[in-house]
Amino acid sequence: MSVSKSRQLRTACDRCYELKARCARVHAATSCSRCDRLGLVCSNIRPYRPAGRRITRQSRSTSTGLSAKSGSDIDSNARDISTLLNNHADLLPDQRELLLFLLDAPESLDCYVVCPSFQVAEQQSLMEQLPGGLPVLKDAYLACAVALKNIQLSSKPENGCLRSIQHTSSAMNTLRSLPVSNSQDAALCLTLGVMLALSIYSTVGLGVADVCHYCLSTTSPFVASEVPDPALETRQGFLALLELMDCLVYRRRPTLRIQPSNSRGVDRHLGLCSPLLPYYYDLCVVSHSLANAADKGSLATMYNKLDEIQLSLEEWQPSCLDDQFINRFSTADAVNLLAQAKVYRLAALLVAHRLRYAFGEQDAQADIWASEIMMELNMAQRITKRLICFVTLPFLVAAVELRDPSARGKALYQVEEFVDNVTPVLKKAGRTFLMRIWQERDSRTTAFWLDSVHKPCPVLQSLDPACLV
């Protein structure tokens, strides 16, 4: 095969290939949209390798006990999905195609799970509720499928954006009218809520916290039971994390203080971080109380609570680091899971620190934790050559502390890599937030970044007007 022929067959540039990110370009000789957007040199100089999956000697099982699918299993699964969808005459051909894209290609869910080991488990979880739940879940699934396609194409076409918004609006109406009176209804509500939250974050960015609050408050009586349901807890924990991010930024009280029933488990979205959710809940409560404290007694109580939280966080370690953990995950997945847990712990310590100390006070300790977060994220990416999912909160919390101009410039560039791919609207808003909070800090107009009027959340001005036509 000639060199020119091999160049034509390769579609991903070197950087996108290393990061396992979607590389969109018209031709192999042109720059991809990602490199153009970031102002990078789009190179393609790595040695040629034939296309297709590499044959490995041994496949690892996922943490849920699901082994890698064989070819016959994949074919059978595809037939089952096609049969299920064909039994619904109300589905249009393009809707069947979108649902097949979402449910028959586990790799399409890459940015919805913490690491590739969970792609199959997530796909099967989405499939399990469809036989009886397709009328309820259809529009939310379609909205997610459209959003995923836009993300993978590294673009947001007007018709795709509008389609996702239309399906999201219909799914919202379904959620509001869905009765929840048992655990089965709760499972549908939580799945609907997760898919809605993901599609809203992907397309618009506004209203995610409201969806999370509604689903968590509506289903909480049916999730807590003597026999915990891991699938329900996974959905509940993910919605809780999304709401906690919003509550932390806006200094609100979250809906639920979730305590995972299995502290040794590995969550499909939160990895090893599930046991940290109660600490983030407590930080949100303390932050809300401090923002509304009217007397010294209340302040003293809250500072004592911060001391308790910090002491617990300093001692916290993931509880499932044993031989089984090493055997269940590839080296790359294990590195990213451990890195995610470490940066969430450090970010919680940093948030607690900044709830007590203003900018300019005890900055040395804040710098240590922020540097450790950035170092951990960069090191994991260098080792695994993969992006870490669901580390938006730790990254932004650490980036706020940067004062060196070159470090700030690098952080703005790294928004593309460490703010989740499932939240493209938040990438733009995150850059705006960092630039504004740095300016406020330098000019000393803001003492506590949580008091800033500029929040790391999407605003109406960030919406593409074409999506609202």
N, C-alpha and C positions, 0 to 999 in steps of 0.2 A: 504494500500500500504506500502511495506517495505521501510526502509531507503535506502537500496541498490538500489531498483527499482527507487526511486525518484531521486537519484543521477545520474542514467543513463539517465533519461529523461531531466535533466537540462543540457544545452549546454554552457551557458555563465558563466564565473567566476564572482566573486563578483564585482571586479573593473570595468570590461567591462559592467556588468549589470547596475551599478550605472551611468556610463558615457553614457549609451545607445550606446556603440560602438560595432562593430562587433568582436566577440570572436571566433578565429579560433584555434581549437585543435583537435587532433586525437581522444582523449577519455577523458571522464570526470575526469579520474584519472591523466591525464598529464597536464603540464603547457601549457597555450595558447601561441601563437607566440608573441602576444603583450607584455605579462609579461616577457617572455624570452628576448625579444629585449631590454626591459627597465630595466632588472635585478630585477624584483619585485617578491614577493611571490605570486603565483597564488592560491588564496584561493577560497573555495566554501562552506561557512558555514552559509549562510543566510537561513532562514526557507523556506521550500519547499512551492511553490505555483503552482497550476495546470497551464499548458500551455494554451495559448489563450488570446484573448482580454478581458480586464476587463470591465464589464458592468457599465456604469456611468449613473447617474440620468438625466443628461442634457448635450447635446452637444453644444459647442459654435460655432458660425459662424466665418468665417475668415474675415479679413479686406476687402476682395473684395466682401463681401455679399454672399459668397458661403457657404452654410451649409454643415455639414458632410453628406457624401453620405449614403443612405440606401443600404441594400443588393440588392434590385431590381435595383437601379441605377448603382451599381457596375457591376452586371451581364449584364445590358444593355450596359454599356460602353465597357465591354470586348467584347461583340458581335459586337459592332460597329467597334472597332479596328480590330478585326479578319476579319470582312467583308472587311474593307478597305484594309488590307494587302493582303487578298486573291485575291483581284481584280488586284493585280500587279503580273503578271506571272513571271516577271524577278527576283523576290525575291527568294533566296534560302531558304530552310527550316531553316537553322541555323540563317539566317538573320531575318526571321519572329520571331523566338524565342527571339532574342536579342531586336527587336523593341517592342515586347510584354512586355519584362522585363522592358524596359524604360518607356513605355506609359500606361501600365495596372497595375502598382504597385506604387502608389504615394509615399510610404515610401522609395522606392529606390532612390528618389530624395532628400533625407534628407540633404545631404551635398551640394546641389545646391541651397538651400533656407535658409533664415536667421533663420527660426523657423518652426516647423511642421505645424503650421496653414496655411502655404502657399504651402504645398505639392500638394494638389489637384489643386489649382489655377495654379501652374507651369505646372502640367501634362496637364491640359486642354489647357493652352497656347501653349504647344508643339503640341497638337493634332489639334488645330484650323487651322494650315497652311498646314496640311498634304494632304487633299483631292486634292489640286492642286499643292502642293509643294513637294511631296515626291521625285520626281527625283532629285530635287535640294538639299534637306535636308537629303537624305537617308544616305550617307556616314558619314556625321557629326553626325547624330543620332547613327549610328552603332559604330562609334569611341567612343562616350560618353558611350554607353551601355557597351562596352568592358571595358572601364576604370572604370566604376562604379562597375562592377563585380569584377575586380581586387582589388578595394578598399575594398569592402565588404568582400572579402576573405582574406584581410590583406596580400596579396601576389602580385607578379608581374611575372607570369609565362612567359616563353620565347615566347610561341605561342600567348598568349594573348597580350603581348607587341607588337609583330610584327604585329598582326592583327589590333590593334589600330593605329599603324603608317601607315599601308597600307590604311586604311579608311581615316585617317587624310590627307594623301597625296592626295588622290582622291578628298576629300572635298575642299582642297586648290585650286586644279585646277578648280573646279566648282565655287569657290568664285571669282577667277580671271576672269573667262569668263562670270560672271553673269551681265547682263545689269540692270542698276538701273535708271528708268526714271519716277517713280511715288511712292506713299506711299506703295503700295502693294509690289513692288520690294524692297523697303527699308526695309519693315518688314521681307522679306525673307533673305535679306543680313544681317540684324542685328541678326536674330535668328541663321543663319549659322555661323556668327562670334562668338556669345556667345558659341555655342556648340563646335566650333573649339577651342576657347580659353581654355575652360574647359578641353577638351580632350588633348590638347597640354600640359597644366599644369600638368595633371595627369600622362602623359606618358613620355614626353621629357623635357618640361620646357623652351625650347628656341623658340623664335619667336612670343610669345604672344603679345608683344607690337606692332609688325608690323601688325598683324591681326587687333588689336584694331584701330590703326591709319587708316588703309585702310577702314574699315567699317564705322568709325565715319566720315571721310572726304567724303566718297562716298555718305552717306545717309543724311548728315546734311541738305541739301536743302529741303528734303522731310519730315523731322521730325518736324521742326518748322512750326507751322501753327496756324491759329486762333482758331481751335478746336483741342487741344492737344490729342494725342492718348496715354493713360496710358501704353499700352503694348509696344509701340515703345519707350517711355521714360524709361521704366524699362530696356529694353535691352541696350539702349544707355547709361544709367547711369552706368550699370554694366561694360560695356566695357570701359567707361571713368575711372572708379575706377582702373581697371586693368592697364590701360595705365598710370594713375597718379602715381601708385606705382613704375613703371619702370622709369618714368620721374624724380621722386623725387630722386631716387637712383643714376641715371646717370646725374642729373642736366640738363635735357632737357626741352624744351617747349612742353607742351601737345597740342593735336590737337584742342580741343574745350573747351570753358568755359561754362559748362552746368548749366543752372539755372532751376531747376524743376518748372513746371507750378503749381503744387499743393504742396505747402510747408507743408500742413497738412496731406498729404498722408503717408502711410506706404508702403515702397517698399519691394518687395519679396526678394531682395538680400541685399539692403542697409538699410532696416528697416527705422529708423528715421533719418538716416545720409545723405540722399540725399541733403538737403540744405547746407551741409558742403562741397560739391564738389567744388563750386566756390572758397572757401578759399584754398583748396588744390591746385587748379589750380594756384591761385595767388602765393602761396608759391613756386611752381615749377618755375614760371616765375621769381620771385625774386632770387631764388637759381641760375638759369641759368645766370641771369644778374650779380649777385655777382661774379660768377666764371669767368665771362668775362669782368668785370669792369676794365677800364683803367685809371680812374681819380677819384679824391675825390668827384667831383660833382655827378657822377653816384652812388657812394657808399652812399652819403647822401640821394639821392632820394630813393634808395632801403631801407635804414634804416627807412625812414619816412613811406614807404609802409608797412614795417614790423610792425611799431607802429599801423597803421590803422588796419591791420589784427588782431593783438593781442587784440586790444580794442574790435573789433567786436566779436571775439571768446570768450572773457571773459564774454560778455553779452548774448551770444547765448544760447538758450534753445529750446528743441523740442516744436513745436507749436500745437501738437494735443493731449496733455495730458488732457483729459477730461473724463467724465463718459462713453462716447461711446468707448474710447480706452480701458478702464477697462473691459467693457462688451464684447468687440470684441475678447479679447485674454485671454487665460488661465493665471494663475499667473506666471507659469514658462516662458511662451512666453513673457509676459510683462516685467519680470525681465531681460531677455536676450536682448530684444529690447532696454530697457533703458540703460543697461550696454554697449551695442555696441555704442550707441550714445555718451555716456559720454567718453568712451576711445578714440573715434575718435576726439572728441573736445580737450581732453587733449593732444593727440598725435600731433595735429596741433599746439597747443601752444608750445609744446616741440620742434618741428621741427623749428618753428619760432625763439625760444630762441637759438637753436644751430646754426642757420644761422648767428646770431649776435655774439655769444660768443663761444670761443674755449674751449676745455677740460681744466679744471682748472680755468676757469673764470665763476663766478656766478653758481657754481655747486650746491649750496644749493637749488636754485629754480628748477633746472633741477631734482634734487633728489626728490623734493616734487611731481612734476608732474609724474615722473616715478613710484614712490611708489603708487600714487593714481591709476594709470593705472593697475598695478599689483594687488593691493588690490581689485579693482572693478572686474577684471577678475576672481580672485579666489573666491570672495564672491558670484558672480553670479553662478559659477560652484557648489559651496557648496549648495546653495539654490535650484537650479534647478536639480542638479545631471545630467546635460547635458552639452555637449560641445557647445560653442558659435561659430557660423560660421562667417567667413569673418572678423576676427580681427587680421589677420597676421601682417598688417602694424603697428597698435598701439602696439602690443606685442613686435615686434622687435625694434621699436623706444625706448620703455621703457627699454628693456633688455640691450641696448647699454650702458645705464647709470649706470648699476650695477657695484660696485667695491668690495663688500664683496665676498670672495671666496665661502661661502656657498650659498649666493643668486645667484651667477653665476651658481653654480652646479644645483640648483633648476630650474633655467631658461632653462638650457640645457635639463633637463628632461621635462619641460613643453612645449618645442617646439612641442612635440608629440601631445599636447592637444590644443594649441592655434594657431599653424600654420595649416591652413585649411586642412582637410582630403582630399579635392579635389586636393591638391597639394603635393603629397608624395615626388616628386623630390625636392621641395622647403624645405621640412623638413630637409633633409640632408644638403642642401646648407645653410639653416639658421643656423644650428649648427656650420658649418665651419666658416661662416661669424662672428658669435658672438665670437668664440674663437680667431679668428684672430684680430678682432677690439679691443677686451680686451687686447690682447698682445701688439698691437700697442699703445693703450692708456697708458698702464703701462710703456712701454719703451719710451713714449713721442715721438714716430716717426710719429704720426698723431695728428694734432691739431683739425681738424674737421672731424667727421666720414664720412661726405658726400664726403670728398676728398680721402678717403681710396681707394686703388686699389682693395680691396676685397669687393665685393658687395653681398648683400643677395639675389642673383638670381642664378639659376642653370647655371653651366658651362659645357663645353663639357666633362671634366674629370669626371663629376658626372653621366654620362650616363652609363647604363649597356651595356657592349660590346655585350652581347647576343642579345640585341634589334636591333643591326645594322648589324647582320650577313646576 
